[in-house]
Amino acid sequence: MTDRIQRYERTNRAFWDDDADDYQAAHRDQLDRLGRWGVWGIPEAELGAVGDLTGLDVLELGCGAAQHSIGVAAPAARRTGLDLSLGQLRHAVTNLDDADLRMPLVCASATATPFRDASFDLVFCDHGAMSFCDPDSAVPEVARITRAGGRFVFNLSTLLRYLCFPPDDPDAPITKKLRTPYFGARAFDWGDGTVDFQIPHGDWIRLFARHGFVVEDLIEIQAPADATSTYTDYAHARWARRWPAEEIWKVRKLA
Ligand SMILES: C[S@@+](CC[C@H](N)C(=O)[O-])C[C@H]1O[C@@H](n2cnc3c(N)ncnc32)[C@H](O)[C@@H]1O
């Protein structure tokens, strides 16, 4: 485990180490439905977020218990999981054993990985490290380890969702009002859990461009009409039918 990590990363690691058992117990039923994305469990076959992985080297960034490496990334030639939390990775070891699957698991931050330059054809995550890392630190590191022509695909909460929580009571349900300014948004630290990150779309696009990525798609997820989820405090399905609560960026590293 590298020590080149910032204070917010220590906060997040402590949170996930402490919460890993509860998180897995609460969401196992949903996460064990393999090959699905996000809080509504929408199938990869429907979203086409990562597409054809045949023959590829794939890294899951913030893999937690590795259910997405086992499911979404199943067709890849080689899979690697990285996570900051040993507590989460212990569950990954169990899940890989249960699936009779061998793949490397690495305990490190997505902002300072131990991989060589140009190691992967695809780096991806579903509410993984990209939700908990300053994009100015994580995007250059992903650019370094992604091969020319390779892809970076990640799902995270929308900025719109963050802006609709009352900042003085983040445990209150999501509202239909904008409570926090859009401009200048970056770190969301309500002092009661993780430090999360989201930035305006223009900032993402400029950041990708600075590090040699071109945007291929932005999938703004709408909750299905029959949406159910174990993430009940995330956003009410009625809210997420009207506004996107999650978005999947699909970007490609220029050849
Ligand atoms: C919400 S969990 C999601 C895990 C998995 N993708 C899932 O769907 O269950 C977020 C994960 O990101 C990891 N994480 C947070 N900050 C990270 C960082 N800086 N680098 C790598 N992983 C990180 C946490 O330890 C946690 O396992």
Ligand as a Chemical Component Dictionary entry (heavy atoms), coordinates in Angstrom:
data_LIG
# 
_chem_comp.id                   LIG 
_chem_comp.type                 NON-POLYMER 
_chem_comp.pdbx_formal_charge   0 
_chem_comp.three_letter_code    LIG 
# 
loop_
_chem_comp_atom.comp_id 
_chem_comp_atom.atom_id 
_chem_comp_atom.alt_atom_id 
_chem_comp_atom.type_symbol 
_chem_comp_atom.charge 
_chem_comp_atom.model_Cartn_x 
_chem_comp_atom.model_Cartn_y 
_chem_comp_atom.model_Cartn_z 
_chem_comp_atom.pdbx_ordinal 
LIG C1  C1  C 0  -19.357 2.446  -3.303 1  
LIG S1  S1  S 1  -17.999 1.317  -3.234 2  
LIG C2  C2  C 0  -18.277 0.507  -4.766 3  
LIG C3  C3  C 0  -17.472 -0.713 -4.943 4  
LIG C4  C4  C 0  -17.944 -1.534 -6.146 5  
LIG N1  N1  N 0  -17.712 -0.835 -7.375 6  
LIG C5  C5  C 0  -19.414 -1.848 -5.952 7  
LIG O1  O1  O 0  -20.202 -1.508 -6.845 8  
LIG O2  O2  O -1 -19.757 -2.432 -4.929 9  
LIG C6  C6  C 0  -16.627 2.381  -3.598 10 
LIG C7  C7  C 0  -15.264 1.694  -3.544 11 
LIG O3  O3  O 0  -14.262 2.641  -3.947 12 
LIG C8  C8  C 0  -13.120 2.417  -3.138 13 
LIG N2  N2  N 0  -12.299 3.624  -3.133 14 
LIG C9  C9  C 0  -12.547 4.797  -2.519 15 
LIG N3  N3  N 0  -11.536 5.647  -2.734 16 
LIG C10 C10 C 0  -10.634 4.993  -3.513 17 
LIG C11 C11 C 0  -9.370  5.347  -4.048 18 
LIG N4  N4  N 0  -8.833  6.540  -3.847 19 
LIG N5  N5  N 0  -8.720  4.438  -4.793 20 
LIG C12 C12 C 0  -9.246  3.195  -4.994 21 
LIG N6  N6  N 0  -10.438 2.802  -4.486 22 
LIG C13 C13 C 0  -11.116 3.692  -3.753 23 
LIG C14 C14 C 0  -13.705 2.078  -1.780 24 
LIG O4  O4  O 0  -12.759 1.454  -0.941 25 
LIG C15 C15 C 0  -14.878 1.210  -2.163 26 
LIG O5  O5  O 0  -14.534 -0.143 -2.207 27 
# 
loop_
_chem_comp_bond.comp_id 
_chem_comp_bond.atom_id_1 
_chem_comp_bond.atom_id_2 
_chem_comp_bond.value_order 
_chem_comp_bond.pdbx_ordinal 
LIG C1  S1  SING 1  
LIG S1  C2  SING 2  
LIG S1  C6  SING 3  
LIG C2  C3  SING 4  
LIG C3  C4  SING 5  
LIG C4  N1  SING 6  
LIG C4  C5  SING 7  
LIG C5  O1  DOUB 8  
LIG C5  O2  SING 9  
LIG C6  C7  SING 10 
LIG C7  O3  SING 11 
LIG C7  C15 SING 12 
LIG O3  C8  SING 13 
LIG C8  N2  SING 14 
LIG C8  C14 SING 15 
LIG N2  C9  SING 16 
LIG N2  C13 SING 17 
LIG C9  N3  DOUB 18 
LIG N3  C10 SING 19 
LIG C10 C11 SING 20 
LIG C10 C13 DOUB 21 
LIG C11 N4  SING 22 
LIG C11 N5  DOUB 23 
LIG N5  C12 SING 24 
LIG C12 N6  DOUB 25 
LIG N6  C13 SING 26 
LIG C14 O4  SING 27 
LIG C14 C15 SING 28 
LIG C15 O5  SING 29 
# 
